[in-house]
Amino acid sequence: MKNIVLLVLAVISSAVSHAQIKAAPIGFDIYREHIERGKMDTISYPSNTVGVNRKALVYTPPGYSSEQKYPVLYLLHGIGGDELEWFKNGVPNIILDNLYADGKLEPMIVVLPNGRAMKDDRATGNIMDKEKVAAFSTFEKDLLEDLIPFVEAHYAAKKDQAHRALFGLSMGGGQALNFGLGNMDIFAWVGGFSAAPNTREPEQLLPNPQEAKDKLKFLWISCGDQDGLIRFSERTHTYLEKHHIPHIYYIEPGGHDFKIWKNDLYQVSQLLFK
C-alpha cells in the first residue's frame, strides 16, 4: 500500500499549491488528554419543508465566543446514516480538537444534519425505499430554507457565501456536489467524499463552467482507489479537468468506509476558510 496517496491537483488556493497530500498521521483520530476541546450540541430546528422539528449536531470550536463570527462547514452523512453517523463513526470532534491543538485550523462551526428530509427520518427499515431516497433530494430545500437560517440565527455564524462550506460522504457527497454546485451563491467551498450514484451528471452539475471559476473558492473530489463507486468521482474530475475548473482530485488507498472519510475530513478541514 502506498505511503503517499495519489494526488491530481489543480489549485484554487495558494496554500495548497504544488503540494502533495499525505495520509493523516497515526493518532490523528485518537482522543488526547489535556487539550482544549470544542463542544458538540444537539439542536432541534423547525423545518417548514418537512413540517416537523428536525435534529442536527453542531460543533463549536475551542474558545468559541459569541463576540466573534465564524465560518460554517455543513458535513453530510451517507444513505445508511443520520445526524449521528459522523459523530459515532467519524469522530469529527476528536479530529478537529486535535487539529486545533496543533494550530492547524481556522476556527469554524461544523453542522452535522440529517440529510433524509422526511417526517420519519431515522435510518431504519429499507433504507433504499423510494420515499427515503427521495427525501435526500428534499433536503436541499430544508438545508437552504430551514437549517442554515436557524444556525445563523442561533450561533455566531458568518452569513455570506464566502464563509459557507458543504461537504459530505457517499450519498452525502452526492448531495454536497449537487446542492453546493447548484447554489454557488450560497456556498464557496464544496466537495464530495466517495460521492454516490445520486451525484448528478457533470453537465448537470456545472452547465456553466465559468460560473464555478468565478464563484468557488475551493472544490474537492476524493475517493478510495478500491471503491466500487469511484467512477462517479472520476467522471466529475474528467469534466472539471476538461473545462479547466480548478479543483483537487484526491485518490487514496482504500474502499468505501470511514477510514477514508476520516482522512478526508482531516485533509479538507485544514484547507477551508484560508
Secondary structure, 3 states (H helix, E strand, C coil): CCCCCEEEEECCCHHHCCCCCCCCCCCCCCCCCCCCCCEEEEEEEEECCCCEEEEEEEEECCCCCCCCCECEEEEECCCCCCCCHHHHHHCHHHHHHHHHHCCCCCCCEEEEECCCCCCCCCCCCCCCCHHHHHHHHHHHHHHHHHHHHHHHHHCCECCCHHHEEEEEECHHHHHHHHHHHHCCCCCCEEEEECCCCCCCCHHHHCCCHHHHHHHCCEEEEEEECCCCCHHHHHHHHHHHHHCCCCEEEEEECCCCCHHHHHHHHHHHHCCCCC
